[in-house]
Amino acid sequence: MAVTLADVTVPAATWTNLYTATGLTVGVGLDIWNKGVGSAEIAISVAAPAANTGVPIFSGPLNNFLAVTAGEVGAWAYSVLGTKLSVQVA
């Protein structure tokens, strides 16, 4: 049975390390859903990106999912207004 992780709150205008926020080991595959009202950007990077260069995921039932492939070096989320993400092991 899969373990359900708590939602990750992404504060406004702050890069959030998704592996640190979930307690998962870096490199584990992730499935990310945007459950909040603001859009989010997901960036694959060892450290927090200097600029907003991530892949956007929007809130809403059709456009709110992103998969991070196993073996990636890190995953970061950013939201201008702040949002809530569901991050689960892929």
C-alpha positions in Angstrom: 0.0 0.0 0.0 1.3 3.4 -0.9 2.1 6.0 1.8 0.2 9.2 1.5 2.3 12.3 2.2 1.1 15.5 3.7 0.5 18.4 1.3 3.4 20.8 0.8 2.6 24.5 1.3 4.6 26.7 -1.1 4.9 30.2 0.4 4.5 33.2 -1.8 7.6 34.1 -3.8 9.8 31.5 -2.1 11.6 28.6 -3.7 10.7 25.4 -1.8 12.8 22.2 -1.9 10.2 19.4 -2.5 12.5 16.7 -1.3 13.2 18.5 2.0 9.6 19.4 2.5 8.4 15.8 2.1 11.3 14.1 3.7 11.9 12.0 0.6 15.4 11.0 -0.7 16.6 13.1 -3.6 16.2 11.1 -6.8 12.9 9.4 -5.9 10.4 9.9 -8.7 7.6 12.3 -7.8 4.0 12.9 -8.9 3.0 16.5 -8.2 -0.5 18.0 -8.2 -1.3 21.6 -7.8 -4.2 21.7 -5.3 -4.0 25.5 -4.6 -5.5 28.4 -6.3 -2.2 29.9 -7.6 0.0 28.5 -10.3 3.3 27.0 -9.4 6.6 26.4 -11.3 8.6 23.2 -10.8 12.3 23.3 -11.5 14.8 20.4 -11.6 17.9 21.7 -9.9 20.4 20.9 -7.2 19.9 24.3 -5.5 17.1 26.9 -5.6 17.1 28.5 -9.1 18.1 32.1 -9.4 15.1 33.0 -11.6 11.7 31.6 -12.3 12.6 29.1 -15.0 10.5 26.1 -14.0 7.7 24.2 -15.8 4.3 25.7 -14.8 1.5 23.7 -13.3 -1.8 25.3 -12.9 -4.6 24.7 -10.4 -7.7 23.0 -11.8 -8.6 19.4 -12.7 -7.0 19.3 -16.2 -3.7 21.0 -16.0 -2.4 20.4 -12.5 -0.2 17.4 -12.7 3.6 17.0 -13.3 5.8 13.9 -13.0 9.5 14.2 -11.9 11.5 11.3 -13.3 13.4 9.1 -10.8 17.1 10.0 -10.7 16.7 13.7 -10.9 19.1 15.9 -8.9 16.5 17.9 -7.0 13.0 19.4 -7.4 12.0 22.9 -6.4 8.6 24.7 -6.4 7.9 28.4 -6.7 4.6 30.3 -6.7 4.1 34.1 -6.9 1.0 34.0 -4.7 1.7 30.8 -2.8 -0.1 27.5 -3.3 -0.5 23.9 -2.0 1.0 20.9 -3.7 0.3 17.2 -3.3 3.7 15.5 -3.7 3.7 11.7 -3.9 6.2 8.9 -4.7 5.8 8.0 -8.4 
